[in-house]
Amino acid sequence: MFGIGSTELMVILVVALIVIGPSKLPEIAKTLGKAMAEFKKVSTDVKRTIEEEIEKEEEKRAYQEAKKELEKSEVQENTETKEIEENSKDLNESSKDEEK
């Protein structure tokens, strides 16, 4: 816990008992415990939010890459279609020339 050993914890508790007094020590320990629990909850929420944002960015990047690939394949398909149409035209013209 926070890199504090048992000896250091005992010294902290003794100093707190001397400074704060035995009557207020349980109340302060309770308040400190609640504050630590709230801090842990908030830090967990922040961590989860950051992870969600990272995941959203990764999904967005993957979507953009897929979109680029799709556009690239559409351009290639259009080029190949035009080539096929031109070849078909050439074949039709050559067959007409041969018939004459």
LUMTIBA-842301 format. One record per residue: x, y negated, z of N, C-alpha, C, CB in turn; residue in three letters. Coordinates in steps of 0.1 Angstrom, whole numbers, padded with zeros to 4 digits, always signed. Glycine has a CB too. Layout:
# residues N
XYZXYZXYZXYZala/...
//
This chain:
# residues 100
+0008+0012+0000+0000+0000+0000+0009-0012+0000-0010+0000+0012met/+0010-0019-0011+0017-0032-0013+0032-0030-0010+0012-0042-0004phe/+0037-0018-0010+0051-0015-0007+0055-0018+0007+0060-0024-0016gly/+0046-0017+0016+0048-0020+0031+0049-0006+0038+0038-0029+0037ile/+0060-0004+0045+0061+0008+0053+0053+0008+0066+0076+0011+0055gly/+0053+0019+0073+0046+0019+0085+0052+0010+0096+0045+0034+0091ser/+0065+0009+0096+0071+0000+0106+0068-0015+0104+0087+0002+0106thr/+0068-0019+0091+0065-0032+0088+0050-0035+0091+0067-0035+0073glu/+0042-0026+0088+0027-0027+0091+0025-0029+0106+0019-0015+0086leu/+0032-0021+0114+0031-0022+0129+0035-0036+0134+0039-0011+0136met/+0046-0041+0128+0051-0055+0132+0041-0065+0128+0065-0058+0125val/+0035-0064+0116+0025-0074+0112+0013-0073+0121+0020-0071+0097ile/+0008-0061+0125-0003-0060+0134+0000-0066+0148-0007-0045+0135leu/+0012-0064+0153+0015-0069+0166+0015-0084+0166+0029-0063+0171val/+0022-0090+0155+0022-0104+0154+0008-0110+0152+0031-0108+0142val/+0000-0103+0144-0014-0108+0143-0022-0107+0156-0021-0099+0132ala/-0020-0097+0164-0026-0096+0177-0022-0107+0186-0023-0082+0183leu/-0009-0110+0186-0004-0121+0194-0009-0135+0190+0012-0121+0194ile/-0009-0137+0177-0012-0150+0171-0028-0152+0172-0007-0152+0157val/-0035-0142+0167-0050-0144+0166-0057-0141+0179-0055-0135+0155ile/-0052-0131+0186-0059-0127+0198-0067-0115+0196-0067-0138+0204gly/-0069-0107+0207-0077-0094+0205-0092-0097+0203-0075-0086+0218pro/-0097-0108+0206-0112-0110+0204-0115-0113+0189-0117-0121+0213ser/-0107-0120+0182-0109-0123+0168-0103-0114+0158-0105-0137+0165lys/-0094-0105+0163-0087-0096+0153-0096-0087+0146-0077-0088+0161leu/-0106-0081+0152-0115-0072+0144-0123-0080+0134-0125-0065+0154pro/-0128-0092+0137-0135-0100+0128-0127-0104+0116-0141-0112+0135glu/-0115-0108+0118-0105-0112+0107-0102-0100+0099-0093-0118+0113ile/-0100-0088+0105-0096-0076+0098-0108-0072+0089-0093-0064+0107ala/-0120-0074+0094-0132-0071+0085-0133-0080+0074-0145-0072+0094lys/-0131-0093+0076-0131-0103+0065-0120-0100+0055-0130-0117+0071thr/-0108-0097+0060-0097-0094+0051-0100-0081+0043-0084-0091+0059leu/-0106-0071+0049-0110-0059+0041-0120-0062+0030-0116-0049+0051gly/-0130-0070+0034-0140-0074+0023-0134-0082+0012-0151-0083+0030lys/-0124-0091+0015-0118-0099+0005-0109-0090-0004-0109-0110+0012ala/-0103-0080+0002-0095-0071-0006-0103-0062-0015-0086-0062+0003met/-0115-0058-0010-0124-0050-0019-0130-0059-0030-0136-0045-0010ala/-0133-0071-0027-0138-0080-0038-0127-0083-0048-0142-0094-0032glu/-0114-0085-0044-0103-0087-0053-0101-0074-0062-0090-0089-0045phe/-0102-0063-0056-0101-0050-0064-0112-0049-0074-0101-0038-0055lys/-0124-0053-0070-0136-0052-0080-0134-0062-0091-0149-0056-0072lys/-0130-0074-0088-0127-0084-0098-0116-0080-0108-0124-0098-0092val/-0105-0075-0102-0094-0071-0111-0098-0059-0120-0082-0067-0102ser/-0107-0050-0115-0112-0039-0123-0120-0045-0134-0120-0029-0114thr/-0129-0054-0131-0137-0060-0141-0129-0067-0152-0147-0070-0135asp/-0119-0075-0148-0110-0082-0157-0103-0071-0166-0100-0090-0150val/-0098-0061-0160-0091-0050-0168-0100-0044-0178-0085-0040-0159lys/-0113-0041-0174-0123-0035-0183-0126-0045-0195-0135-0031-0175arg/-0127-0058-0191-0130-0068-0202-0119-0069-0212-0133-0081-0195thr/-0107-0069-0207-0095-0069-0216-0095-0057-0225-0082-0070-0208ile/-0097-0045-0219-0097-0033-0227-0108-0033-0238-0099-0021-0218glu/-0120-0039-0234-0131-0039-0244-0127-0049-0255-0144-0044-0237glu/-0121-0060-0252-0117-0070-0262-0106-0064-0272-0112-0083-0256glu/-0097-0056-0266-0087-0050-0274-0093-0040-0284-0076-0043-0265ile/-0103-0032-0278-0110-0022-0287-0118-0029-0298-0119-0014-0278glu/-0124-0040-0295-0132-0048-0305-0122-0053-0316-0139-0060-0299lys/-0110-0058-0312-0101-0063-0322-0096-0051-0331-0089-0070-0315glu/-0093-0040-0325-0089-0028-0332-0099-0024-0342-0085-0016-0323glu/-0112-0024-0338-0123-0020-0347-0124-0030-0358-0136-0019-0339glu/-0123-0043-0355-0123-0054-0365-0112-0052-0375-0123-0068-0359lys/-0100-0049-0371-0089-0047-0379-0091-0035-0388-0076-0046-0371arg/-0096-0024-0383-0099-0012-0391-0110-0015-0401-0103-0001-0382ala/-0120-0023-0398-0130-0026-0407-0125-0034-0419-0142-0034-0400tyr/-0116-0044-0415-0110-0053-0426-0102-0045-0435-0102-0064-0419gln/-0094-0035-0430-0085-0027-0438-0094-0018-0447-0076-0018-0429glu/-0105-0012-0442-0114-0004-0450-0120-0012-0461-0124+0003-0441ala/-0124-0024-0457-0130-0033-0467-0120-0036-0478-0135-0046-0460lys/-0108-0039-0475-0097-0042-0485-0095-0030-0494-0084-0046-0479lys/-0095-0018-0488-0093-0006-0496-0105-0004-0505-0092+0007-0487glu/-0117-0006-0500-0129-0005-0509-0129-0015-0521-0142-0007-0500leu/-0125-0027-0518-0124-0037-0528-0113-0033-0539-0120-0051-0523glu/-0102-0028-0534-0091-0023-0542-0096-0012-0551-0079-0019-0534lys/-0104-0003-0546-0108+0009-0554-0119+0004-0564-0114+0020-0545ser/-0127-0006-0560-0137-0011-0569-0130-0018-0581-0146-0021-0562glu/-0120-0026-0578-0112-0032-0589-0106-0022-0598-0101-0041-0584val/-0101-0011-0592-0095-0001-0600-0106+0007-0609-0087+0010-0591gln/-0117+0009-0603-0128+0016-0610-0133+0007-0621-0140+0018-0600glu/-0134-0006-0619-0138-0015-0630-0128-0015-0641-0140-0029-0624asn/-0115-0015-0638-0105-0015-0648-0105-0002-0656-0091-0016-0642thr/-0107+0009-0649-0108+0022-0656-0120+0023-0665-0108+0034-0646glu/-0131+0017-0660-0144+0017-0668-0142+0009-0681-0155+0011-0660thr/-0136-0002-0679-0133-0010-0691-0124-0003-0701-0126-0024-0687lys/-0114+0004-0696-0105+0011-0705-0113+0023-0712-0093+0018-0697glu/-0121+0029-0705-0129+0040-0711-0139+0034-0722-0138+0047-0700ile/-0145+0023-0719-0154+0017-0728-0146+0012-0741-0161+0004-0722glu/-0134+0007-0739-0125+0003-0750-0121+0015-0759-0113-0005-0746glu/-0117+0026-0752-0113+0038-0759-0125+0044-0766-0108+0048-0749asn/-0137+0043-0760-0149+0048-0767-0152+0040-0779-0161+0048-0757ser/-0151+0027-0778-0153+0018-0789-0143+0021-0801-0151+0004-0785lys/-0130+0023-0797-0120+0026-0807-0123+0039-0814-0106+0027-0800asp/-0127+0049-0806-0131+0062-0812-0143+0061-0821-0134+0072-0801leu/-0153+0053-0817-0164+0051-0826-0160+0044-0839-0175+0043-0819asn/-0152+0034-0838-0148+0027-0850-0139+0036-0859-0140+0015-0846glu/-0130+0044-0853-0122+0053-0861-0130+0064-0868-0111+0059-0852ser/-0140+0069-0861-0149+0079-0867-0157+0073-0878-0158+0085-0856ser/-0161+0060-0877-0169+0053-0887-0160+0051-0899-0174+0040-0882lys/-0147+0047-0897-0137+0045-0907-0134+0058-0915-0124+0040-0902asp/-0134+0069-0908-0131+0082-0914-0143+0087-0923-0128+0093-0903glu/-0155+0083-0919-0167+0087-0926-0168+0079-0940-0180+0084-0918glu/-0162+0067-0940-0163+0059-0952-0153+0064-0962-0160+0045-0949lys/
//
